[in-house]
């Protein structure tokens, strides 16, 4: 009996230890939503790159101003309805083609002095820019792909422009719809490029007066500096009525030279109240 009792006690102890390990390894709230959001954003960016690459292939074979190239560019934009415009730029930084027709006035423009143009010509690889004021008159992202001729000669690049919140919103809607989670996305310089509270888009985490408290600055500095992690901070609720505690978990999305911190937050008090 003593042996049986001892074995039973040992089994209980092992079970308790196992339960404790499971508790410690439990992922932070929102981790599954974060993983799906990051995968969705990366998938959408990769899809744009594929479309840009197909446009570049046709432009390389048929010419930068060809009808076939124009059709390929238009098809790429149809594949991604949130895109605003596409420019085909020569290796000298001259706009050779602009789609849609409302951007035709940019054809012939010299944009060689633009940082993103210089980078595309210099590196000659697929790139995703940081958000910057585009010549078309809005702040957006330019996703570019190099164009090479039949003999391998570098001809220029094709650049698809869009508002990043449009691409991100499309990607993060499935995991967040009907959930208690909010998502915001920032560049590592602190520029907010997406938020489920739209008025936050375009603000900078390190310079906007709404974020000036030392505790927030510490939290945001961690998020900008570290590719992934979790923390708790206090900020206004979505209606700006009161400050609430927010549990945050973040990761990094991005391809071709860009890093976007994707932050999933939840107000645990709100969940308890709802329950």
C-alpha atoms as one frame of an Amber mdcrd trajectory, in Angstrom:
protein
   0.000   0.000   0.000   2.818   2.398   0.858   4.444   1.711  -2.517   1.123
   2.278  -4.300   0.542   5.495  -2.375   4.059   6.645  -3.210   3.561   5.997
  -6.912   0.249   7.833  -6.839   1.868  10.826  -5.143   4.650  10.805  -7.725
   2.156  10.769 -10.587   0.252  13.672  -9.062   3.498  15.629  -8.676   4.466
  14.952 -12.311   0.989  15.979 -13.499   1.182  19.183 -11.462   4.630  19.952
 -12.850   3.383  19.337 -16.383   0.426  21.647 -15.836   2.786  24.322 -14.556
   4.989  24.013 -17.645   1.949  24.270 -19.894   0.893  27.390 -18.026   4.337
  28.964 -18.424   4.515  28.108 -22.146   1.059  29.426 -22.899   1.427  32.029
 -25.690   0.594  35.676 -24.925  -2.967  36.829 -25.709  -3.294  37.645 -29.389
  -0.336  35.525 -30.531  -2.436  33.528 -32.995  -3.972  36.729 -34.379  -0.483
  38.230 -34.707   0.886  35.253 -36.602  -2.040  35.298 -39.025  -1.746  39.064
 -39.515   1.996  38.920 -40.222   1.501  36.036 -42.649  -1.321  37.918 -44.364
   0.727  41.092 -44.799   3.750  39.206 -46.103   1.537  37.243 -48.452  -0.003
  40.412 -49.859   3.421  42.037 -50.301   4.701  38.922 -52.053   1.675  38.910
 -54.335   2.354  42.514 -55.392   5.988  41.584 -56.026   4.887  38.698 -58.255
   2.626  41.004 -60.278   5.377  43.625 -60.562   7.785  40.909 -61.661   5.450
  39.797 -64.437   5.102  43.396 -65.605   8.891  43.734 -65.580   9.269  40.562
 -67.660   6.889  41.822 -70.363   8.428  45.311 -70.336  11.889  43.779 -70.714
  10.790  41.739 -73.720   8.570  44.292 -75.463  10.058  47.639 -74.375   9.411
  50.195 -71.649   6.813  52.085 -73.685   5.239  49.108 -75.472   1.513  48.390
 -75.676   2.157  44.903 -74.296   3.981  46.397 -71.339   1.149  48.834 -70.736
  -1.361  45.986 -70.735   0.775  43.974 -68.295   0.961  46.951 -65.929  -2.796
  47.463 -66.066  -3.390  43.789 -65.335  -1.075  43.965 -62.332  -3.115  46.845
 -60.942  -6.344  44.940 -61.518  -4.868  42.094 -59.475  -4.458  44.522 -56.559
  -7.372  46.985 -56.567  -5.924  49.102 -53.728  -2.985  50.209 -55.911  -3.053
  53.871 -56.890  -0.590  54.102 -59.767   2.291  52.428 -61.545   5.319  54.123
 -63.057   7.833  52.629 -65.461  11.132  54.440 -65.015  14.261  54.278 -67.167
  17.733  53.619 -65.770  18.303  57.380 -66.046  15.335  58.154 -63.813  12.936
  59.330 -66.520   9.268  58.268 -66.302   8.564  56.276 -69.496   5.030  55.107
 -68.667   2.370  55.986 -66.110  -0.853  54.098 -65.380  -3.732  54.899 -65.058
  -4.195  57.605 -67.698  -4.827  60.262 -65.054  -1.098  60.060 -64.256  -0.002
  60.513 -67.888   1.239  64.003 -67.039   4.174  62.479 -65.188   5.549  60.826
 -68.344   8.842  62.459 -69.282   9.482  63.701 -65.742  12.973  63.348 -64.320
  12.683  61.723 -60.889  16.314  60.615 -60.682  16.860  62.814 -57.617  14.232
  60.977 -55.583  15.764  58.737 -52.929  13.649  55.725 -53.861  14.493  56.116
 -57.567  18.197  56.308 -56.815  17.950  53.239 -54.595  16.056  51.202 -57.209
  18.569  52.098 -59.935  21.525  51.424 -57.649  20.406  48.099 -56.154  18.517
  46.623 -59.132  16.517  44.186 -56.986  12.872  44.046 -55.851  12.294  46.679
 -53.154   9.586  47.925 -50.811  10.095  51.562 -49.899   9.377  53.321 -46.647
   6.357  55.617 -46.681   7.229  58.867 -48.457   5.459  61.696 -50.330   4.931
  60.404 -53.848   5.014  62.613 -56.947   1.373  61.664 -57.492   0.426  63.792
 -54.471  -0.027  61.419 -51.519   2.078  59.576 -48.951   2.440  55.954 -49.911
   4.671  52.974 -50.486   6.370  52.177 -53.786   7.048  48.522 -54.487   9.519
  48.231 -57.357  10.941  45.513 -59.572  13.922  45.821 -61.955  13.477  45.497
 -65.711  16.136  43.752 -67.765  16.221  43.464 -71.557  16.526  40.256 -73.536
  20.316  40.459 -73.415  20.388  41.058 -69.682  20.894  44.816 -69.971  19.378
  46.816 -67.128  16.652  49.077 -68.546  15.024  50.564 -65.440  12.263  49.494
 -63.090   8.513  49.305 -62.643   7.084  50.792 -59.449   3.618  50.082 -58.040
   2.393  52.680 -55.537  -0.299  52.305 -52.898  -1.346  53.490 -49.492   0.074
  51.009 -46.971  -3.044  51.085 -44.797  -5.064  49.809 -47.777  -2.807  46.787
 -48.264  -2.487  46.074 -44.539  -6.211  46.500 -43.864  -6.987  43.908 -46.503
  -4.526  41.472 -44.926  -5.478  41.857 -41.254  -9.255  41.953 -41.610  -9.773
  38.141 -41.476  -8.036  37.545 -38.114  -9.479  40.621 -36.384 -13.097  40.823
 -37.555 -15.343  39.949 -34.639 -12.412  39.604 -32.250 -11.525  41.675 -29.146
  -8.170  42.605 -30.677  -6.923  45.795 -32.292  -3.929  46.033 -34.613  -1.568
  48.851 -35.390   1.488  48.790 -37.611   4.492  51.081 -37.471   7.742  51.590
 -39.301  10.824  51.323 -37.104  11.129  55.128 -37.197   7.813  55.347 -35.328
   5.534  56.317 -38.231   2.151  54.619 -37.800   1.122  53.239 -41.200  -1.977
  51.322 -40.101  -4.328  51.375 -37.124  -7.793  50.013 -36.483  -8.390  53.517
 -35.094  -7.914  55.390 -38.414  -7.117  58.800 -36.894  -3.871  57.337 -35.521
  -2.524  56.652 -39.036   0.210  59.081 -40.016   1.210  59.970 -36.454   4.699
  59.339 -35.152   5.117  57.419 -31.908   8.188  59.440 -30.926   7.092  62.968
 -31.756   3.302  63.214 -31.468   2.185  64.947 -28.232  -0.407  62.219 -27.552
   2.410  59.723 -26.970   4.800  61.838 -24.899   4.491  60.058 -21.521   7.742
  58.345 -20.435   5.986  54.988 -19.989   4.636  55.073 -23.547   8.005  56.147
 -24.912   9.668  53.217 -23.169   7.083  50.811 -24.618   7.299  52.206 -28.130
  11.110  52.258 -28.044  11.076  48.538 -27.249   8.643  47.800 -30.060  10.725
  49.746 -32.579  14.001  48.184 -31.469  12.968  44.549 -30.988  11.575  42.382
 -33.826   9.116  40.650 -31.497   7.938  40.644 -27.917   5.103  41.409 -25.536
   4.376  44.096 -22.934   1.614  45.971 -21.152   0.976  49.713 -21.467  -1.777
  52.233 -20.774  -3.428  54.430 -23.405  -6.794  55.870 -24.357  -9.562  53.516
 -25.418 -10.804  53.640 -29.012 -13.379  56.291 -28.110 -10.789  58.478 -26.338
 -13.047  58.399 -23.238 -10.651  56.933 -20.662  -7.229  55.376 -20.283  -7.163
  51.592 -20.287  -4.596  48.862 -19.860  -3.529  47.213 -23.105  -1.780  43.896
 -23.448   0.383  43.995 -26.560   2.219  41.348 -28.527   4.163  42.253 -31.641
   6.115  40.763 -34.515   7.672  41.917 -37.785   6.272  41.807 -41.306   8.038
  42.847 -44.456   9.927  41.658 -47.512  12.561  43.127 -49.814  14.186  45.480
 -47.347  11.264  46.705 -45.273  10.402  46.063 -41.611   6.926  46.779 -40.281
   6.205  46.146 -36.622   2.761  44.565 -36.333   1.262  45.127 -32.879  -1.812
  43.270 -31.611  -3.446  44.763 -28.512  -6.267  43.784 -26.194  -7.915  45.505
 -23.253  -8.313  42.647 -20.740 -10.639  44.740 -18.564 -13.070  45.122 -21.452
 -13.095  41.348 -21.982 -13.844  40.783 -18.280 -16.640  43.356 -18.374 -18.162
  41.693 -21.438 -17.971  38.342 -19.698
